[in-house]
Amino acid sequence: MNSIQQVNCNICGVDDTSLIAVQNGYRMVKCKNCGLVYLNSRPDQQTLLKLYADYHQREGKDEDVWARLMEKNFKEVSLLLHKIFPEKGKILDVGCGYGHFIEIMQDCGWFAQGVDPSSGTLYHAKRKGLNVIETSVDDSSFPDNFFDVVTAFYVLEHLPDPLSTAKKIFEMLKPGGVIVIRVPHTTPIVRFLSVFTIDNNLYDAPYHLYDFSPMTITVLLKKAGFSLIQVMPGSPTLPPKRFERVISLVSGYFSQVLFVMSRGKFLLPGTSKTIIAVKQIENRVS
């Protein structure tokens, strides 16, 4: 039997919310204090781990589907990191799945590692000779000040305690190291559709526990110790279904155009965001 638990806001710790939507029998709420949107109540940790066991194989997805889905994101972030670290370095991909991003960075000369709790996906990564460990980043035992870069593509929204995870990643990074993450921002679309009473399952509850706006992800990373935080529209994903792919491409490229035309001031609501933040020496958390 699934165990359900009640939680407070992960950013500010307050339990004062308003209802955003009910999907798949789960309530997505918004913290009245800091604005974080999250699932409450939710399955406990053990139940979530069972749910995620076959997450990458849902709806007929396989290794090739995931590779195409994230291809543009991975190439974009790879180019960005090569500009920041021309001499390369050590990189950890959190929630590495089949290991596609690790493979890209390894082929470019980086020392690349990955962690993921899913044995099914890591089986394929290990067959390719990639350096991956079956664990969550929270349960990993990497030393402090070890990595130049830690990436997490569509990971934080799945984690029970993303603030704690961000703090651990901060400690794992070398001073001057960077974290690069990508997170969905679904709430504006859900609210727009609700005006027309259009049913949807965009939150994908209970797999997604959080939905981050540019403001809330910035606040979370600052609380974890990061600075020089940049939020930008990344390259769109390529979903396997044609209609979803068209929506993703149109909205993704439109958000990039608006961002450039506004000189980095306008972020289109409802589109996924890529975030990069730096661990500076003076900002180390105690």
Residue frames as qw, qx, qy, qz and C-alpha x, y, z in Angstrom:
[[0.000, 0.886, 0.463, 0.000, 0.00, 0.00, 0.00],
 [0.393, 0.537, -0.033, 0.746, 1.33, 3.44, -0.95],
 [0.412, -0.592, -0.409, 0.559, 2.26, 5.72, 1.93],
 [0.194, 0.789, 0.233, 0.534, 1.34, 9.37, 1.53],
 [0.502, -0.393, -0.322, 0.700, 3.12, 12.17, 3.37],
 [0.046, 0.970, 0.225, 0.078, 2.53, 15.86, 3.94],
 [0.654, -0.023, -0.035, 0.755, 5.46, 18.25, 3.47],
 [0.070, -0.867, -0.137, 0.475, 6.24, 21.92, 3.99],
 [0.494, 0.863, -0.106, -0.007, 7.70, 24.23, 1.35],
 [0.898, 0.010, -0.023, 0.438, 11.22, 23.09, 0.46],
 [0.398, 0.562, -0.069, 0.722, 12.54, 26.64, 0.12],
 [0.144, -0.561, 0.233, -0.781, 11.10, 28.55, 3.07],
 [0.201, -0.020, -0.900, 0.387, 9.77, 25.75, 5.29],
 [0.389, 0.071, 0.295, -0.870, 6.32, 27.33, 5.59],
 [0.092, 0.297, 0.942, 0.128, 3.08, 25.33, 5.36],
 [0.266, 0.620, 0.335, -0.658, 0.72, 27.92, 3.87],
 [0.205, -0.049, 0.741, 0.637, -0.43, 27.17, 0.34],
 [0.582, 0.411, 0.127, -0.690, -3.10, 27.75, -2.27],
 [0.724, 0.174, 0.662, 0.083, -4.33, 25.08, -4.68],
 [0.102, 0.473, -0.501, -0.718, -3.13, 25.29, -8.29],
 [0.678, 0.197, -0.489, -0.512, -4.50, 22.05, -9.77],
 [0.715, -0.203, 0.633, -0.216, -5.45, 18.46, -9.05],
 [0.616, 0.489, -0.523, -0.329, -3.97, 15.94, -11.48],
 [0.627, 0.123, -0.768, 0.032, -4.01, 12.14, -11.21],
 [0.687, -0.584, -0.431, -0.036, -5.54, 12.57, -7.76],
 [0.616, -0.249, -0.231, 0.710, -2.63, 14.68, -6.48],
 [0.035, -0.967, -0.239, 0.085, -2.71, 18.34, -5.42],
 [0.558, 0.259, -0.017, 0.788, -0.22, 20.83, -6.83],
 [0.278, -0.889, -0.325, 0.161, -0.05, 23.81, -4.50],
 [0.411, 0.627, -0.110, 0.653, 1.75, 27.15, -4.38],
 [0.501, -0.369, -0.449, 0.641, 3.51, 28.47, -1.29],
 [0.006, -0.936, -0.314, -0.156, 1.97, 31.81, -0.34],
 [0.482, -0.788, 0.114, 0.366, 5.26, 32.89, 1.24],
 [0.316, -0.528, 0.539, 0.575, 7.85, 32.27, -1.49],
 [0.577, 0.533, -0.205, -0.584, 5.87, 31.12, -4.54],
 [0.022, -0.299, 0.937, 0.181, 7.25, 27.58, -4.89],
 [0.806, 0.076, -0.140, -0.570, 4.83, 25.18, -6.60],
 [0.063, 0.330, -0.936, 0.104, 4.96, 21.60, -5.32],
 [0.633, -0.199, -0.668, -0.336, 3.06, 18.36, -4.87],
 [0.028, -0.126, 0.726, -0.675, 1.37, 18.06, -1.48],
 [0.699, -0.466, 0.542, -0.012, 0.52, 15.44, -0.26],
 [0.520, 0.593, -0.575, -0.218, 2.86, 13.02, -2.02],
 [0.960, -0.054, -0.271, 0.036, 4.09, 9.40, -1.98],
 [0.573, -0.745, 0.310, 0.143, 6.88, 8.68, 0.50],
 [0.031, 0.715, -0.635, -0.291, 10.47, 8.06, -0.59],
 [0.410, -0.122, 0.900, 0.082, 10.19, 4.26, -0.85],
 [0.571, 0.581, 0.553, -0.172, 7.06, 4.50, -2.99],
 [0.316, 0.871, -0.182, -0.330, 8.71, 7.07, -5.26],
 [0.173, -0.533, 0.786, 0.261, 11.74, 4.84, -5.79],
 [0.508, 0.205, 0.836, 0.022, 9.45, 2.03, -6.95],
 [0.475, 0.787, 0.291, -0.266, 7.65, 4.40, -9.30],
 [0.166, 0.851, -0.392, -0.308, 10.93, 5.56, -10.85],
 [0.642, -0.242, 0.704, 0.185, 12.20, 2.02, -11.44],
 [0.516, 0.332, 0.673, 0.413, 10.77, 2.00, -14.98],
 [0.106, 0.797, 0.175, -0.568, 10.42, 5.76, -15.47],
 [0.004, -0.539, 0.527, 0.657, 12.61, 5.88, -18.59],
 [0.074, 0.068, 0.924, 0.368, 10.60, 3.10, -20.25],
 [0.313, 0.511, 0.577, -0.555, 7.17, 4.71, -19.75],
 [0.538, 0.700, 0.140, -0.449, 4.91, 5.07, -22.80],
 [0.887, 0.387, 0.185, 0.169, 7.20, 2.94, -24.94],
 [0.115, 0.929, -0.352, 0.008, 10.27, 5.17, -24.60],
 [0.947, -0.063, 0.014, 0.313, 13.69, 3.59, -25.11],
 [0.576, -0.436, 0.147, 0.676, 17.31, 4.64, -25.29],
 [0.344, 0.257, 0.462, 0.776, 17.02, 6.10, -28.81],
 [0.122, -0.818, -0.473, -0.303, 13.89, 8.11, -27.93],
 [0.484, -0.806, -0.119, 0.321, 15.64, 9.70, -24.95],
 [0.557, -0.172, 0.297, 0.756, 18.72, 10.45, -27.06],
 [0.176, 0.499, 0.482, 0.698, 16.62, 12.33, -29.64],
 [0.306, -0.846, -0.435, -0.044, 14.57, 14.03, -26.91],
 [0.470, -0.817, 0.013, 0.335, 17.61, 15.63, -25.26],
 [0.756, 0.237, 0.210, 0.572, 20.02, 15.90, -28.19],
 [0.215, 0.779, 0.095, 0.581, 19.75, 19.67, -28.69],
 [0.523, -0.837, 0.056, -0.151, 20.00, 20.35, -24.93],
 [0.863, -0.330, 0.181, 0.336, 23.07, 18.20, -24.55],
 [0.644, 0.381, 0.179, 0.639, 24.91, 19.74, -27.50],
 [0.027, -0.875, -0.078, -0.477, 24.04, 23.27, -26.38],
 [0.628, -0.765, 0.137, -0.038, 25.30, 22.70, -22.82],
 [0.873, -0.064, 0.179, 0.448, 28.40, 20.92, -24.10],
 [0.450, 0.607, 0.109, 0.646, 29.35, 23.95, -26.21],
 [0.297, -0.885, 0.005, -0.358, 28.67, 26.27, -23.27],
 [0.796, -0.572, 0.152, 0.129, 30.92, 24.27, -20.96],
 [0.795, 0.176, 0.150, 0.561, 33.75, 24.15, -23.47],
 [0.189, 0.785, 0.033, 0.590, 33.71, 27.94, -23.58],
 [0.517, -0.807, 0.120, -0.261, 33.84, 28.19, -19.78],
 [0.693, -0.504, 0.501, 0.119, 36.42, 25.41, -19.34],
 [0.616, 0.671, -0.356, -0.211, 38.58, 25.29, -22.51],
 [0.133, 0.501, -0.846, 0.129, 41.03, 22.98, -20.73],
 [0.718, -0.201, -0.603, -0.285, 38.17, 20.65, -19.77],
 [0.205, -0.417, 0.637, -0.615, 37.98, 18.97, -16.35],
 [0.039, -0.137, -0.972, 0.187, 35.86, 16.67, -14.18],
 [0.465, -0.109, -0.154, -0.865, 32.11, 16.55, -14.70],
 [0.145, 0.160, 0.937, -0.273, 29.28, 14.68, -12.97],
 [0.405, -0.173, -0.439, -0.783, 25.89, 14.19, -14.61],
 [0.287, 0.040, 0.756, -0.587, 23.18, 13.66, -11.98],
 [0.675, 0.416, 0.450, -0.411, 20.30, 11.49, -13.19],
 [0.030, -0.497, 0.645, 0.579, 22.42, 10.41, -16.14],
 [0.820, 0.338, 0.149, -0.436, 19.96, 7.79, -17.42],
 [0.936, 0.304, 0.126, 0.124, 21.37, 6.01, -20.45],
 [0.631, -0.465, 0.226, 0.579, 24.53, 8.12, -20.28],
 [0.561, 0.687, 0.306, 0.346, 24.14, 10.11, -23.47],
 [0.004, 0.981, -0.112, 0.156, 25.52, 13.36, -22.05],
 [0.645, -0.597, 0.435, 0.194, 28.40, 11.58, -20.30],
 [0.784, 0.211, 0.450, 0.372, 29.32, 9.98, -23.62],
 [0.364, 0.874, 0.128, 0.295, 29.35, 13.36, -25.36],
 [0.239, -0.927, 0.275, -0.090, 31.59, 14.93, -22.72],
 [0.780, -0.353, 0.469, 0.219, 33.88, 11.89, -22.48],
 [0.735, 0.442, 0.352, 0.374, 34.40, 11.91, -26.24],
 [0.203, 0.926, -0.010, 0.319, 35.39, 15.59, -25.94],
 [0.528, 0.392, -0.502, 0.562, 38.13, 14.78, -23.44],
 [0.424, -0.586, 0.274, -0.633, 36.40, 15.38, -20.11],
 [0.145, 0.037, -0.939, 0.311, 36.64, 13.05, -17.11],
 [0.534, -0.202, -0.175, -0.802, 32.93, 12.27, -17.03],
 [0.053, -0.083, -0.951, 0.293, 30.93, 10.35, -14.44],
 [0.472, -0.300, -0.308, -0.770, 27.24, 9.82, -13.82],
 [0.120, 0.048, 0.869, -0.478, 24.85, 8.73, -11.08],
 [0.576, -0.108, -0.327, -0.742, 21.33, 7.38, -11.43],
 [0.503, -0.197, 0.709, -0.454, 19.18, 5.15, -9.20],
 [0.851, 0.311, 0.065, -0.418, 17.74, 3.22, -12.16],
 [0.564, -0.316, 0.727, 0.231, 19.50, -0.10, -12.78],
 [0.695, 0.504, 0.510, 0.048, 17.67, -0.58, -16.09],
 [0.389, 0.920, -0.049, 0.026, 19.07, 2.52, -17.76],
 [0.253, -0.794, 0.547, 0.083, 22.52, 2.15, -16.21],
 [0.814, 0.003, 0.563, 0.138, 22.77, -1.34, -17.67],
 [0.647, 0.692, 0.227, 0.224, 22.90, 0.24, -21.11],
 [0.017, 0.958, -0.272, 0.088, 25.34, 2.95, -19.98],
 [0.588, -0.551, 0.587, 0.085, 27.70, 0.36, -18.51],
 [0.834, 0.284, 0.438, 0.177, 27.58, -1.70, -21.71],
 [0.474, 0.842, 0.007, 0.259, 29.04, 1.33, -23.48],
 [0.714, 0.048, -0.290, 0.636, 31.88, 1.46, -20.96],
 [0.066, -0.742, 0.004, -0.667, 30.69, 4.67, -19.30],
 [0.297, 0.070, -0.681, 0.665, 31.67, 5.56, -15.74],
 [0.495, -0.453, -0.192, -0.717, 28.32, 5.40, -13.94],
 [0.071, 0.057, -0.852, 0.516, 27.20, 4.50, -10.42],
 [0.408, -0.494, -0.667, -0.380, 23.79, 3.18, -9.40],
 [0.316, -0.432, -0.561, 0.632, 22.88, 5.62, -6.65],
 [0.044, 0.937, 0.313, 0.151, 21.18, 8.93, -6.06],
 [0.352, 0.619, -0.258, 0.653, 23.35, 12.01, -5.73],
 [0.493, -0.696, 0.186, -0.488, 22.17, 12.35, -2.12],
 [0.924, -0.333, 0.189, -0.021, 23.49, 8.88, -1.28],
 [0.758, 0.520, -0.210, 0.333, 26.72, 9.27, -3.26],
 [0.696, -0.635, 0.012, 0.335, 30.10, 9.58, -1.54],
 [0.587, 0.593, 0.001, 0.551, 32.09, 11.89, -3.80],
 [0.508, -0.329, -0.284, 0.744, 34.64, 14.08, -1.98],
 [0.033, 0.916, 0.224, -0.332, 34.16, 17.81, -1.50],
 [0.045, 0.840, -0.325, -0.431, 35.74, 20.23, -3.99],
 [0.627, -0.100, 0.724, 0.269, 36.09, 17.46, -6.58],
 [0.504, 0.525, 0.611, 0.310, 34.16, 18.37, -9.74],
 [0.143, -0.103, 0.194, 0.965, 34.50, 21.34, -12.07],
 [0.457, -0.041, -0.295, -0.838, 30.92, 20.90, -13.33],
 [0.235, 0.207, 0.917, -0.246, 27.80, 19.12, -12.12],
 [0.342, -0.028, -0.436, -0.832, 24.84, 18.86, -14.51],
 [0.248, 0.265, 0.859, -0.361, 21.26, 17.83, -13.76],
 [0.254, -0.020, -0.508, -0.823, 18.87, 17.74, -16.73],
 [0.672, -0.287, -0.299, -0.614, 15.24, 17.53, -15.57],
 [0.547, -0.026, -0.770, 0.326, 16.21, 16.11, -12.18],
 [0.018, 0.087, -0.515, 0.852, 15.45, 18.59, -9.39],
 [0.572, -0.133, -0.088, -0.804, 11.70, 18.48, -10.00],
 [0.796, -0.084, -0.572, -0.179, 11.75, 14.74, -9.18],
 [0.454, 0.142, -0.686, 0.550, 13.64, 14.98, -5.88],
 [0.456, -0.682, -0.568, 0.060, 11.96, 15.05, -2.45],
 [0.402, -0.824, -0.071, 0.394, 14.42, 17.65, -1.12],
 [0.647, 0.630, 0.088, 0.421, 15.98, 19.64, -3.99],
 [0.113, -0.935, 0.229, -0.247, 17.44, 22.27, -1.65],
 [0.732, -0.522, 0.434, 0.066, 19.41, 19.63, 0.23],
 [0.847, 0.273, 0.322, 0.323, 20.59, 18.15, -3.07],
 [0.366, 0.863, -0.017, 0.349, 21.71, 21.56, -4.32],
 [0.386, -0.844, 0.353, -0.121, 23.69, 22.08, -1.10],
 [0.847, -0.228, 0.439, 0.197, 25.42, 18.71, -1.54],
 [0.709, 0.561, 0.211, 0.372, 26.29, 19.54, -5.15],
 [0.017, 0.962, -0.159, 0.223, 27.69, 22.86, -3.97],
 [0.594, -0.660, 0.458, 0.035, 30.08, 21.05, -1.63],
 [0.864, 0.100, 0.424, 0.251, 31.12, 18.59, -4.38],
 [0.530, 0.794, 0.091, 0.283, 32.13, 21.42, -6.72],
 [0.609, -0.054, -0.102, 0.785, 35.53, 23.03, -6.73],
 [0.038, -0.750, -0.169, 0.638, 35.63, 26.78, -6.00],
 [0.142, 0.487, -0.445, -0.738, 34.89, 28.36, -9.36],
 [0.117, 0.131, 0.953, 0.248, 32.96, 25.28, -10.45],
 [0.425, 0.049, -0.125, -0.895, 29.49, 25.51, -11.97],
 [0.390, 0.267, 0.857, -0.207, 26.19, 23.71, -11.79],
 [0.299, 0.113, -0.465, -0.825, 24.05, 23.49, -14.93],
 [0.298, 0.269, 0.868, -0.294, 20.46, 22.37, -14.55],
 [0.271, -0.122, -0.510, -0.808, 17.33, 22.27, -16.65],
 [0.146, 0.285, 0.809, -0.493, 13.87, 22.35, -15.11],
 [0.016, 0.542, 0.694, 0.474, 10.29, 22.61, -16.39],
 [0.094, 0.170, 0.309, -0.931, 8.09, 25.64, -15.75],
 [0.046, -0.329, -0.885, -0.326, 4.60, 24.25, -16.27],
 [0.009, -0.523, -0.639, 0.563, 2.36, 26.34, -14.03],
 [0.196, 0.409, -0.095, -0.886, 1.67, 29.23, -16.46],
 [0.310, 0.038, -0.759, -0.571, 0.40, 26.77, -19.08],
 [0.188, -0.344, -0.904, 0.168, -1.75, 24.89, -16.56],
 [0.054, 0.510, 0.422, -0.747, -3.32, 28.14, -15.39],
 [0.249, 0.295, -0.383, -0.839, -3.95, 29.26, -18.97],
 [0.306, -0.096, -0.878, -0.356, -5.65, 25.98, -19.83],
 [0.093, -0.383, -0.810, 0.433, -7.75, 26.11, -16.66],
 [0.215, 0.335, 0.069, -0.915, -9.33, 29.36, -17.88],
 [0.548, 0.199, -0.482, -0.653, -10.82, 27.34, -20.74],
 [0.790, -0.194, 0.442, -0.377, -11.50, 24.30, -18.48],
 [0.745, 0.452, -0.477, -0.110, -9.14, 22.18, -20.59],
 [0.878, -0.429, 0.213, 0.002, -8.04, 19.04, -18.76],
 [0.535, 0.669, -0.493, 0.152, -4.35, 18.22, -18.89],
 [0.908, -0.383, -0.051, 0.163, -1.68, 16.15, -17.18],
 [0.455, 0.776, -0.252, 0.358, 1.22, 18.54, -17.65],
 [0.367, -0.741, 0.479, -0.295, 2.50, 18.25, -14.07],
 [0.705, 0.230, -0.671, -0.014, 2.86, 14.48, -14.56],
 [0.435, -0.485, 0.547, -0.526, 2.05, 13.82, -10.90],
 [0.545, -0.830, 0.069, 0.095, 3.37, 12.10, -8.88],
 [0.834, 0.176, 0.030, 0.523, 6.59, 11.88, -10.89],
 [0.254, 0.520, -0.089, 0.811, 7.12, 15.64, -10.76],
 [0.452, -0.555, -0.570, 0.404, 7.20, 16.90, -7.18],
 [0.179, -0.649, -0.093, 0.733, 8.06, 20.53, -8.00],
 [0.480, 0.697, 0.359, 0.392, 7.56, 23.14, -10.70],
 [0.472, -0.459, -0.055, 0.750, 10.17, 25.90, -10.69],
 [0.293, 0.940, 0.167, 0.060, 9.74, 29.45, -11.91],
 [0.544, 0.555, -0.240, 0.582, 12.85, 31.54, -12.70],
 [0.264, -0.723, 0.279, -0.575, 12.39, 33.24, -9.33],
 [0.851, -0.440, 0.184, -0.222, 12.01, 30.11, -7.19],
 [0.934, 0.144, -0.078, 0.317, 14.92, 28.23, -8.79],
 [0.326, 0.661, -0.268, 0.621, 17.11, 31.31, -8.29],
 [0.496, -0.664, 0.273, -0.489, 16.13, 31.56, -4.62],
 [0.978, -0.200, 0.054, -0.022, 16.79, 27.85, -4.10],
 [0.798, 0.344, -0.160, 0.468, 20.26, 28.03, -5.63],
 [0.037, 0.720, -0.289, 0.630, 21.14, 31.12, -3.60],
 [0.724, -0.552, 0.219, -0.350, 20.10, 29.33, -0.40],
 [0.985, -0.001, 0.005, 0.173, 22.38, 26.45, -1.42],
 [0.560, -0.593, 0.214, 0.538, 25.32, 28.87, -1.66],
 [0.579, 0.314, 0.467, 0.590, 25.51, 29.57, -5.40],
 [0.027, 0.747, 0.063, -0.661, 25.95, 32.97, -7.01],
 [0.100, 0.419, -0.542, -0.721, 26.18, 34.52, -10.49],
 [0.460, 0.292, 0.832, -0.105, 22.96, 32.66, -11.34],
 [0.243, 0.276, -0.418, -0.831, 21.78, 32.91, -14.95],
 [0.540, 0.341, 0.734, -0.232, 18.38, 31.67, -16.11],
 [0.211, 0.424, -0.470, -0.744, 17.88, 31.34, -19.86],
 [0.866, 0.278, 0.164, -0.381, 15.69, 29.52, -22.37],
 [0.389, -0.371, 0.784, 0.310, 17.57, 26.47, -23.59],
 [0.291, 0.166, -0.726, -0.600, 17.16, 24.55, -26.81],
 [0.768, -0.075, 0.095, -0.629, 13.79, 22.77, -27.04],
 [0.471, -0.158, 0.867, -0.037, 13.41, 19.06, -26.43],
 [0.434, 0.210, -0.613, -0.626, 12.19, 16.75, -29.21],
 [0.623, -0.020, 0.640, -0.448, 9.30, 14.61, -27.86],
 [0.250, 0.000, 0.905, 0.343, 8.41, 11.51, -29.90],
 [0.290, 0.655, 0.691, -0.096, 4.78, 12.54, -30.46],
 [0.373, 0.419, 0.353, 0.749, 4.42, 14.93, -33.41],
 [0.178, -0.861, -0.304, -0.367, 2.04, 17.43, -31.80],
 [0.628, -0.735, -0.033, 0.256, 4.13, 17.67, -28.63],
 [0.665, -0.072, 0.244, 0.702, 7.27, 18.06, -30.74],
 [0.219, 0.637, 0.340, 0.657, 5.77, 20.92, -32.75],
 [0.384, -0.888, -0.193, -0.162, 4.66, 22.72, -29.58],
 [0.728, -0.526, 0.073, 0.434, 8.08, 22.22, -28.00],
 [0.576, 0.154, 0.291, 0.748, 9.96, 23.52, -31.04],
 [0.063, 0.746, 0.327, 0.576, 7.72, 26.54, -31.66],
 [0.475, -0.867, -0.118, -0.094, 7.57, 27.64, -28.02],
 [0.778, -0.383, 0.094, 0.488, 11.24, 26.86, -27.42],
 [0.511, 0.233, 0.258, 0.786, 12.59, 28.84, -30.34],
 [0.085, -0.815, -0.301, -0.488, 10.10, 31.67, -29.77],
 [0.603, -0.781, -0.094, 0.133, 11.29, 31.97, -26.17],
 [0.699, -0.185, 0.170, 0.669, 14.91, 32.15, -27.35],
 [0.291, 0.538, 0.317, 0.725, 14.09, 34.91, -29.85],
 [0.316, -0.871, -0.234, -0.295, 12.24, 36.95, -27.21],
 [0.728, -0.580, -0.017, 0.365, 15.12, 36.48, -24.78],
 [0.590, 0.052, 0.234, 0.771, 17.67, 37.76, -27.30],
 [0.101, 0.666, 0.347, 0.652, 15.49, 40.66, -28.47],
 [0.450, -0.856, -0.163, -0.196, 14.93, 41.77, -24.87],
 [0.285, 0.658, -0.549, 0.429, 18.67, 41.53, -24.16],
 [0.437, 0.029, -0.834, 0.335, 18.16, 38.77, -21.66],
 [0.222, -0.119, 0.420, -0.872, 15.35, 40.44, -19.72],
 [0.735, 0.031, 0.040, -0.676, 12.28, 38.47, -20.86],
 [0.072, -0.138, 0.988, 0.004, 11.75, 34.78, -20.13],
 [0.559, -0.122, -0.463, -0.677, 8.66, 33.31, -21.78],
 [0.553, -0.227, 0.605, -0.527, 6.46, 31.73, -19.07],
 [0.896, 0.152, 0.234, -0.344, 5.66, 28.06, -19.45],
 [0.777, 0.513, -0.360, 0.065, 8.85, 26.97, -21.23],
 [0.884, -0.314, -0.108, 0.328, 11.67, 24.95, -19.72],
 [0.009, 0.962, -0.257, 0.095, 14.68, 26.90, -18.50],
 [0.827, 0.144, -0.305, 0.450, 18.41, 26.22, -18.41],
 [0.371, -0.917, 0.085, -0.117, 20.17, 27.57, -15.33],
 [0.741, 0.254, -0.352, 0.513, 23.87, 27.98, -14.68],
 [0.432, -0.882, 0.057, -0.182, 25.30, 29.04, -11.31],
 [0.526, 0.539, -0.508, 0.418, 28.78, 29.37, -9.83],
 [0.760, -0.566, -0.235, 0.218, 30.39, 28.27, -6.60],
 [0.249, 0.789, -0.266, 0.494, 32.50, 31.21, -5.52],
 [0.525, 0.077, -0.653, 0.541, 35.01, 30.91, -2.69],
 [0.076, -0.149, 0.394, -0.904, 33.45, 33.67, -0.60],
 [0.646, -0.150, -0.124, -0.738, 29.99, 32.12, -0.92],
 [0.442, 0.050, -0.892, 0.076, 30.79, 28.76, 0.64],
 [0.650, -0.542, -0.132, -0.517, 28.06, 27.64, 3.02],
 [0.136, -0.472, 0.763, -0.420, 28.91, 26.46, 6.51]]
